[in-house]
Amino acid sequence: MTLSRRAMLAGAVGAAGAGLVATAASAEAAGTPPQAPKRPVTTGLEALIASGWTALSGQRVGVISNPTGVNRDYTHGVDLMHADDRVDIVAVFGPEHGFRGSAQAGGSEGTGIDERTGLTVYDAYGANVAKFVELFDKAGVETVVFDIQDVGARFYTYIWTMYQSMVAAAQSGRRYVVLDRPNPIGGQAYGPMMTSDYTSGVGLREIVQQHGMTVGELAQFFNGEFLANEGGAVELEVVWCKGWRRDMLYGEMDLPWVLPSPNMPTPDTALVYPGTCMFEGVANISEGRGTTRPFELIGAPWLDYHYSDRLNAYGLPGVRFREAYFTPTFNKFQNQLCAGVEVKVTDPRRFDPIRTGVAMLVEAHRYPEFTWRQDSWDTQRPYWIDKLTGSTRLRTMIDAGASVDEVVDAWSDELADFRQRRQPYLHYHGPGKP
């Protein structure tokens, strides 16, 4: 016997109070648990707007941003500032990938006029302190605003754009305002420390690989630990988020996700990135660029199904490895079939991306084809993995046959020291604390 459409609708309306329970029960029966409600979080941009732009009052403003600098209805902060007479925005500065996000990794959009606002957008990708001072002078900027969604890994270049521009603002007597955004992978720190001999554009200063801080907290850390001791701190103001806690992940919040870069499509990508980005330091294994799951798909033509079996045998917390096959459309092994794994995070709160990445490197290194990437132009520091991890230690330990535990234990003291050093600069707390 079938119900008429009218009867079905009437029954649905009459059972509105029970509908959610029935939906949840159906989802559970189907093996899909109901989604928890999203937690409300207000970004620094939204807090600034709610204040009437008070932090920018009476100043000629230059904004460092990219497509992530939006409010919750996806309107960009630069567009809002330009449309509001209370803000005197005079310039925009585009980092890697550009202000509007049209460039691939290692590229920028160049300097030009933004079609929507008519503002000059200056190319700031790779800009050092002197270049930033030159750009700020040329634009007549008095207050520099930084609003970019970071993903929590030392080698993601936006935090170093922030650092260089902070130093430039300090040296040229300008204010610096950070519009804070949550760290999408939480507030815990993991991994090895950068050493001064291996600093580069993917790690300019001594912080650990997964820093566990928001850009606002990092700005305070940079200001107190580096700038204050090396020429003078910048006049810094952070417009803090509201509602974020250190145990919160991006998927749990009511905030929209905008790709921070072309190969960072989802918050899931950000979860694995601090570990699997280390495969950029391997010459002949694809880190999934040119696929729909960059940094989640790892493979090469010479890998096989044994790779996933060996990784799953570790029993690493919060992750499973699916045997996977893919053909990148660009970057390593373009148009070649690769075998490998898809990294499936099953429990984000137990997952350690860097330990996971180390295990993946250790097992890949057992294949005779494995080759570390070397840069011929850098004869003093040829190995890219050393710049990503901060020293020669990880590479030389894996080459010598060290276990995953031995590699990870090697940085325990420096990680504990970093966690203690960063403590005074942390603004957000964990559950049950303000």
C-alpha positions as CSV (number, residue, x, y, z in Angstrom):
1,M,0.0,0.0,0.0
2,T,1.4,3.4,-0.9
3,L,0.6,6.8,0.7
4,S,-0.5,9.7,-1.3
5,R,1.8,12.7,-1.6
6,R,-0.7,14.8,0.4
7,A,-0.9,12.2,3.2
8,M,2.9,12.0,3.3
9,L,3.2,15.8,3.6
10,A,0.6,16.0,6.3
11,G,2.3,13.3,8.2
12,A,5.6,15.1,8.0
13,V,4.1,18.3,9.2
14,G,2.2,16.6,12.0
15,A,5.4,14.8,13.1
16,A,7.7,17.8,12.9
17,G,8.8,17.3,16.5
18,A,9.8,13.8,15.9
19,G,11.3,14.4,12.4
20,L,14.8,15.1,13.7
21,V,14.8,12.0,15.8
22,A,13.6,9.9,12.8
23,T,16.2,11.5,10.5
24,A,18.9,10.8,13.0
25,A,17.7,7.2,13.5
26,S,17.6,6.7,9.8
27,A,21.1,8.1,9.4
28,E,22.4,5.9,12.2
29,A,20.7,2.8,10.7
30,A,22.4,3.6,7.4
31,G,25.8,3.8,9.1
32,T,26.0,7.6,8.8
33,P,25.9,9.3,12.2
34,P,24.0,12.7,12.3
35,Q,26.1,15.7,12.0
36,A,26.8,17.7,15.2
37,P,25.7,21.3,15.0
38,K,28.5,23.7,13.9
39,R,30.1,25.8,16.6
40,P,29.7,29.6,16.2
41,V,33.0,31.4,15.6
42,T,33.5,35.0,14.6
43,T,36.6,35.9,12.6
44,G,38.8,39.0,13.2
45,L,37.4,40.5,10.0
46,E,33.8,40.2,11.3
47,A,34.8,41.6,14.7
48,L,36.4,44.5,13.0
49,I,33.3,45.2,10.9
50,A,31.1,45.0,14.0
51,S,33.3,47.6,15.7
52,G,32.8,50.1,12.9
53,W,36.4,49.6,11.6
54,T,37.8,51.3,14.7
55,A,41.3,49.8,14.4
56,L,41.7,51.5,11.0
57,S,40.2,54.8,11.8
58,G,42.0,57.8,10.4
59,Q,44.7,55.7,8.7
60,R,45.8,55.1,5.1
61,V,45.4,51.3,5.0
62,G,47.2,48.7,2.9
63,V,45.9,45.1,3.0
64,I,47.8,41.9,2.6
65,S,45.2,39.3,1.7
66,N,44.1,36.6,-0.7
67,P,40.8,34.9,-1.5
68,T,40.4,33.7,2.1
69,G,39.9,37.2,3.5
70,V,36.1,37.0,3.4
71,N,33.2,37.3,5.8
72,R,30.7,34.5,6.2
73,D,28.7,35.4,3.1
74,Y,31.9,35.2,1.1
75,T,32.3,38.9,0.5
76,H,35.9,39.9,0.6
77,G,37.1,42.3,3.3
78,V,38.9,44.5,0.7
79,D,35.7,44.9,-1.2
80,L,33.9,45.9,2.0
81,M,36.6,48.3,3.0
82,H,36.5,49.9,-0.4
83,A,32.8,50.4,-0.3
84,D,32.8,51.9,3.2
85,D,33.7,55.6,3.6
86,R,35.0,55.0,7.1
87,V,38.0,53.1,5.7
88,D,40.7,54.8,3.6
89,I,42.1,51.8,1.8
90,V,44.9,52.8,-0.6
91,A,46.5,49.5,-1.7
92,V,46.4,45.7,-1.7
93,F,49.4,43.4,-1.5
94,G,49.2,39.9,-3.0
95,P,51.1,36.9,-1.6
96,E,52.0,33.6,-3.3
97,H,49.1,32.7,-5.6
98,G,48.0,36.3,-5.8
99,F,45.3,38.5,-4.2
100,R,42.5,36.9,-6.2
101,G,44.1,33.5,-6.1
102,S,44.6,32.8,-9.8
103,A,48.3,31.7,-9.7
104,Q,49.6,28.1,-9.1
105,A,52.2,27.1,-6.5
106,G,55.4,29.2,-6.7
107,G,53.6,31.9,-8.8
108,S,51.9,35.3,-8.3
109,E,49.6,37.6,-10.2
110,G,52.1,40.4,-10.7
111,T,51.3,44.1,-10.0
112,G,48.2,45.6,-11.5
113,I,44.8,47.3,-11.0
114,D,42.1,45.2,-9.4
115,E,39.1,45.3,-11.7
116,R,36.5,45.3,-9.0
117,T,37.8,48.0,-6.8
118,G,40.3,50.0,-9.0
119,L,42.9,49.6,-6.3
120,T,46.5,48.9,-7.1
121,V,47.5,45.3,-6.1
122,Y,51.2,45.1,-5.6
123,D,53.0,41.7,-6.1
124,A,54.4,40.8,-2.7
125,Y,55.2,37.2,-3.3
126,G,58.8,36.6,-2.1
127,A,59.1,40.2,-1.0
128,N,61.9,40.7,1.6
129,V,61.9,43.5,4.2
130,A,63.4,46.1,1.9
131,K,60.9,45.3,-0.8
132,F,58.0,45.6,1.6
133,V,59.3,49.0,2.8
134,E,59.6,50.1,-0.8
135,L,56.0,49.0,-1.6
136,F,54.6,50.6,1.6
137,D,56.3,53.9,0.8
138,K,55.1,53.8,-2.8
139,A,51.5,53.2,-1.8
140,G,51.6,55.7,1.1
141,V,50.4,53.2,3.6
142,E,50.3,54.1,7.3
143,T,48.6,50.9,8.7
144,V,49.3,47.5,7.3
145,V,46.5,44.9,7.6
146,F,47.0,41.2,7.3
147,D,44.0,38.9,6.7
148,I,44.8,35.4,5.3
149,Q,43.6,32.0,6.4
150,D,46.7,30.0,7.4
151,V,46.7,26.2,7.7
152,G,49.1,25.7,10.6
153,A,52.3,24.4,8.9
154,R,55.7,26.1,9.0
155,F,56.3,25.7,5.3
156,Y,53.0,27.4,4.2
157,T,54.4,30.6,3.0
158,Y,51.7,33.1,4.1
159,I,53.1,33.3,7.7
160,W,56.5,34.4,6.3
161,T,54.8,37.1,4.2
162,M,53.4,38.3,7.5
163,Y,56.7,38.1,9.2
164,Q,58.6,40.0,6.5
165,S,55.9,42.7,6.3
166,M,55.9,43.0,10.1
167,V,59.6,43.7,10.2
168,A,59.2,46.2,7.3
169,A,56.4,48.0,9.2
170,A,58.6,48.1,12.4
171,Q,61.6,49.5,10.5
172,S,59.5,52.2,8.7
173,G,57.4,53.2,11.7
174,R,54.0,51.8,10.5
175,R,51.2,50.2,12.5
176,Y,50.4,46.5,11.9
177,V,46.9,45.0,12.3
178,V,46.2,41.3,12.1
179,L,42.7,40.1,11.5
180,D,42.8,36.7,13.2
181,R,41.3,33.5,11.9
182,P,41.2,30.0,13.5
183,N,44.0,27.5,13.0
184,P,42.0,24.9,11.0
185,I,43.9,22.0,12.5
186,G,43.8,23.0,16.1
187,G,46.1,24.5,18.7
188,Q,48.6,21.8,19.4
189,A,52.3,22.0,18.4
190,Y,54.2,19.0,16.8
191,G,57.3,18.3,14.9
192,P,60.9,19.4,14.5
193,M,62.3,22.9,15.0
194,M,63.7,25.0,12.2
195,T,67.4,25.6,12.7
196,S,69.1,28.9,11.6
197,D,71.3,27.1,9.0
198,Y,68.3,25.8,7.0
199,T,66.0,28.9,7.0
200,S,64.4,29.7,3.6
201,G,61.2,30.9,2.1
202,V,59.4,27.8,3.5
203,G,60.7,28.5,7.1
204,L,62.3,31.8,7.9
205,R,62.5,31.6,11.7
206,E,62.8,29.1,14.5
207,I,59.4,27.6,15.0
208,V,58.3,23.9,14.9
209,Q,56.8,22.3,11.8
210,Q,53.2,22.3,13.1
211,H,53.1,25.5,15.2
212,G,49.6,25.2,16.6
213,M,49.0,28.9,16.7
214,T,46.7,31.3,14.9
215,V,48.2,34.1,12.7
216,G,47.4,36.5,15.5
217,E,49.2,34.4,18.1
218,L,52.1,33.9,15.7
219,A,52.3,37.7,15.2
220,Q,52.6,38.2,18.9
221,F,55.2,35.5,19.1
222,F,57.2,37.0,16.2
223,N,57.0,40.4,17.8
224,G,58.1,39.3,21.2
225,E,60.7,36.6,20.4
226,F,62.3,38.1,17.2
227,L,61.4,41.7,16.4
228,A,61.8,43.0,19.9
229,N,65.3,41.6,20.1
230,E,66.4,42.5,16.6
231,G,65.7,46.2,15.9
232,G,62.5,46.8,17.7
233,A,58.9,45.5,17.9
234,V,56.2,46.7,15.6
235,E,53.1,48.6,16.9
236,L,50.9,45.5,16.7
237,E,47.1,45.1,17.2
238,V,45.3,41.8,16.8
239,V,41.6,41.8,16.2
240,W,40.8,38.4,17.8
241,C,38.3,35.7,16.8
242,K,35.5,35.0,19.1
243,G,34.3,31.5,20.0
244,W,37.4,29.6,18.9
245,R,39.2,27.1,21.3
246,R,42.4,25.3,20.8
247,D,40.6,21.9,20.5
248,M,38.4,23.0,17.7
249,L,39.0,21.9,14.1
250,Y,37.7,23.8,11.0
251,G,35.1,21.3,10.1
252,E,33.4,21.9,13.4
253,M,32.9,25.6,12.9
254,D,30.2,27.6,11.2
255,L,32.7,29.4,9.0
256,P,32.9,29.1,5.2
257,W,36.0,27.4,3.8
258,V,37.8,29.1,0.9
259,L,40.8,27.5,-0.7
260,P,43.9,29.3,0.8
261,S,45.8,28.0,-2.3
262,P,45.0,25.9,-5.3
263,N,46.2,22.7,-3.7
264,M,44.4,23.2,-0.4
265,P,40.9,22.4,-1.4
266,T,39.3,21.3,1.9
267,P,39.9,21.3,5.6
268,D,40.8,17.6,5.3
269,T,43.8,18.6,3.1
270,A,44.9,20.9,5.9
271,L,44.8,18.1,8.4
272,V,47.4,16.0,6.6
273,Y,49.5,18.8,5.0
274,P,52.0,19.2,7.9
275,G,53.1,15.6,7.3
276,T,52.5,14.7,3.7
277,C,54.0,18.0,2.4
278,M,57.3,16.4,3.3
279,F,57.0,14.4,0.1
280,E,57.8,17.6,-1.8
281,G,61.3,16.7,-0.5
282,V,61.3,13.4,-2.5
283,A,62.2,13.7,-6.1
284,N,60.2,10.8,-7.4
285,I,57.0,10.4,-5.4
286,S,54.0,12.5,-6.2
287,E,52.3,14.4,-3.3
288,G,49.1,14.4,-5.2
289,R,49.4,17.8,-7.0
290,G,47.5,17.6,-10.2
291,T,44.7,15.4,-8.6
292,T,41.5,16.3,-6.8
293,R,43.1,15.2,-3.5
294,P,46.5,16.9,-3.2
295,F,48.5,15.8,-0.2
296,E,46.0,13.1,0.6
297,L,47.1,11.0,-2.4
298,I,50.7,9.9,-2.3
299,G,52.2,7.6,-5.0
300,A,54.6,6.8,-7.8
301,P,54.6,4.5,-10.8
302,W,57.0,2.2,-9.0
303,L,55.1,1.9,-5.7
304,D,52.7,-1.0,-5.2
305,Y,49.9,-2.3,-3.0
306,H,52.4,-3.5,-0.4
307,Y,52.9,0.2,0.6
308,S,49.4,0.5,2.0
309,D,49.6,-2.8,3.8
310,R,52.9,-1.9,5.5
311,L,51.6,1.5,6.6
312,N,48.4,0.1,8.0
313,A,50.5,-2.5,10.0
314,Y,51.8,0.4,12.0
315,G,48.4,1.0,13.6
316,L,48.9,4.7,13.6
317,P,46.2,6.5,15.6
318,G,43.4,8.2,13.8
319,V,44.4,7.2,10.2
320,R,44.0,4.4,7.6
321,F,45.7,4.1,4.3
322,R,43.6,3.2,1.3
323,E,45.3,1.5,-1.6
324,A,45.0,4.1,-4.4
325,Y,45.8,4.7,-8.0
326,F,45.8,8.1,-9.7
327,T,47.2,10.0,-12.7
328,P,48.4,13.5,-12.0
329,T,47.4,16.1,-14.6
330,F,50.5,18.3,-13.8
331,N,53.6,18.3,-11.6
332,K,55.4,15.0,-10.9
333,F,54.5,12.1,-13.1
334,Q,52.1,14.1,-15.3
335,N,49.8,11.8,-17.2
336,Q,51.5,8.7,-15.7
337,L,49.6,6.1,-13.6
338,C,50.8,6.1,-10.0
339,A,50.2,3.5,-7.3
340,G,50.2,4.5,-3.6
341,V,47.8,5.5,-0.9
342,E,45.0,7.8,0.0
343,V,45.5,9.1,3.6
344,K,42.1,8.7,5.3
345,V,41.9,10.5,8.7
346,T,39.5,8.5,10.8
347,D,39.9,10.4,14.1
348,P,41.2,14.0,13.7
349,R,41.8,14.4,17.4
350,R,44.1,11.4,17.7
351,F,45.8,11.9,14.3
352,D,49.4,13.2,14.3
353,P,50.2,14.2,10.7
354,I,53.9,14.5,11.2
355,R,54.4,11.1,12.8
356,T,52.2,9.8,10.0
357,G,54.3,11.5,7.4
358,V,57.5,10.1,8.9
359,A,56.1,6.6,8.8
360,M,55.2,7.1,5.1
361,L,58.7,8.3,4.3
362,V,60.3,5.4,6.2
363,E,58.3,2.8,4.3
364,A,58.7,4.5,1.0
365,H,62.5,4.7,1.6
366,R,62.6,0.9,1.7
367,Y,61.9,0.8,-2.1
368,P,65.2,1.0,-4.1
369,E,63.8,3.6,-6.4
370,F,63.3,6.2,-3.6
371,T,65.3,9.4,-4.2
372,W,65.5,12.6,-2.1
373,R,65.0,15.8,-4.1
374,Q,68.2,17.9,-4.6
375,D,68.4,21.4,-5.8
376,S,71.4,21.8,-8.1
377,W,71.5,25.6,-7.6
378,D,72.0,25.3,-3.8
379,T,75.3,23.5,-3.4
380,Q,75.6,24.2,0.3
381,R,72.1,22.9,1.2
382,P,71.0,20.7,-1.8
383,Y,68.3,18.6,-0.1
384,W,64.8,20.1,-0.1
385,I,63.7,17.9,2.7
386,D,66.2,19.6,5.0
387,K,64.6,23.0,4.4
388,L,61.2,21.5,5.0
389,T,62.1,19.8,8.2
390,G,64.6,22.4,9.5
391,S,67.9,20.4,9.5
392,T,69.6,17.3,8.0
393,R,68.5,15.2,10.9
394,L,65.3,13.6,9.5
395,R,66.9,12.7,6.2
396,T,70.1,11.3,7.7
397,M,68.2,9.3,10.3
398,I,65.9,7.7,7.7
399,D,68.9,7.0,5.4
400,A,70.6,5.3,8.4
401,G,67.6,3.0,8.9
402,A,66.1,4.7,12.0
403,S,62.6,3.7,13.1
404,V,59.6,6.0,13.2
405,D,59.8,6.3,17.0
406,E,63.5,7.1,16.9
407,V,62.9,9.9,14.3
408,V,60.0,11.4,16.3
409,D,61.7,11.1,19.7
410,A,64.7,13.0,18.3
411,W,62.8,16.3,18.4
412,S,61.0,15.8,21.7
413,D,63.2,18.2,23.7
414,E,63.0,21.1,21.2
415,L,59.3,20.6,20.8
416,A,58.8,20.8,24.6
417,D,60.9,24.0,24.7
418,F,58.9,25.6,21.9
419,R,55.6,24.8,23.6
420,Q,56.9,26.5,26.7
421,R,58.2,29.6,24.8
422,R,55.0,30.2,23.0
423,Q,52.8,30.0,26.1
424,P,52.9,33.7,26.9
425,Y,51.7,34.6,23.4
426,L,48.7,32.3,23.3
427,H,45.3,34.1,23.4
428,Y,42.9,31.1,23.0
429,H,42.4,28.3,25.5
430,G,40.9,24.9,25.6
431,P,37.5,23.5,26.7
432,G,36.0,25.1,29.8
433,K,38.3,28.1,29.7
434,P,37.6,31.6,28.3
